[in-house]
């Protein structure tokens, strides 16, 4: 079972080394590569020791296993310095390697002198070899070296904490944790006297830690490259990893957004900052987009923010927010918008003025018609007001007719034009006080067709197509009847345009309750009774019922008119 353990740890460390070398592409990861190699060599020594058959072989294998114990602490120290952005000079690194080599040289004296091991003996447990030794005075140098490198690592970690806004202290803590675990495994074996060496296991676990740090370091490497490249530009850059943690920003970004100076590397995006609230929201919804753009206002500036993914060897490593001062552009847009608003207001004023002129012309022409027709004094004005009262009631049930507010507005505006065609009727017929002959009545009915032609001429150039069509329909079809017995086309039911059916009710009602030269006004009861009786043959059933609901308003209106 113990042999399986040593073989497994050796295989894991070799696989880790090979896989890392396949993926390793950057010189900045040289120390990482060295550590994977050292772990594999050290675990090979532990396996060889377990398989040893004599004391000389066991001592040699133990020396191989010591490669990890001596050189791993130095590699960890150099890696922490590298992650802390501390450039270790070559001569300093040379001194450190010389010290490590000297310590390893002391270990190599084992079996040849009593300075490192006073005595060494090989033992076996279930076929697995291990050594019993009595330490010499040179072993103290190894212990001093081991604890000194650990203290130096801790000092660098403390330094990392103080520079949290510059480097990733999280990576250093993880690296230091792996080192301490390995050190504890060494101490545990020494204290407990166990024949099983836990250091190979700690080394195998350490290789996993190295992979995690390597992965995170790629992100920081990409982020640093971006920030360093863009430092002299006028753009601000913020880099965020895939777990919504702050990787870093350049100085320009700090000028744009003041709170960035307070952030520390590896700090998760806080919701208390509106910018990061928006960034987190956009990252969650990013999906397959190439980029997302929005604007913020900070330090009296309008800032354009552009979010996009960052990649390392086609692998997404996080997101970058590009920030630029868009104040002048936004001010320009505001000026344009203000100008457009003013222009729109001027156009609206001109349009309203033109519409007012057109309406006056329309009413003027309607009054010309009415002044010629002494049978219908005030008819145009009254029917227009009746349509307004009726339409107000219809708007409460507008969804029953599938219409818009603009439709009803246009019906009210077009009402005065329904009898414009009477301009084309000869005076001897239009002004006749009595009943028309059949021939005269046929001529009188032509006002429906003539009205369409006049409206086309009067409203030529008007852009409101809906209004024109409604006006023409009201003039042309307001004498049609629901049962098809009207004129001029004898159409029936809902084939008659809605606006014409509305006008028909207003037109007939005014004729009933108004005084004419040939008749007195009819009492309201009788007039509404006729309207009710005519529902279904002359008038649209649904419109007729709603018109009857307007009785109170209509009576009040006509009482006022008559007074």
Secondary structure, DSSP 8 states (H G I E B T S, - for coil): -HHHHHHHHHHHHHHHHHHHHHH---GGGHHHHHHHHHHHHHHHHHHHHHH--SHHHHHHHHHHHHHHHHHHHHHHHHHHHHHTT----HHHHHHHHHHHHHHHHHHHTBTTBSSSEEEEEEEEETTEEEEEEEE-TTHHHHHHHHHHHHHHHHHHHHHHHHTTTTS-HHHHHHHHHHHHHHHHHHHHHHHH--SS--HHHHHHHHHHHHHHHHHHHHHHHHHHHHHHHTTTSS-EEEEEETTSBEEEE-HHHHHHSGGGGG--TT-B--TTSHHHHHHHHHHHT-TT-S-EEEEEEETTEEEEEEEEEEEETTEEEEEEEEEEE-HHHHHHHHHHHHHHHHHHHHHHHHHHHHHHHHHHHHHHHHHHHHHH-TTSTTHHHHHHHHHHHHHHHHHTTGGGTT--HHHHHHHHHHGGGTTGGGGGS-HHHHT--S---HHHHHHHHTHHHHHHHHHHHHTTT-S-HHHHHHHHHHHHHTT--TTS--SSS---GGGS-HHHHHHHHHHHHHHHHS-BTTB----HHHHHHHHHHHBTTTB-HHHHHHHHTTHHHHHHHHHHHH-
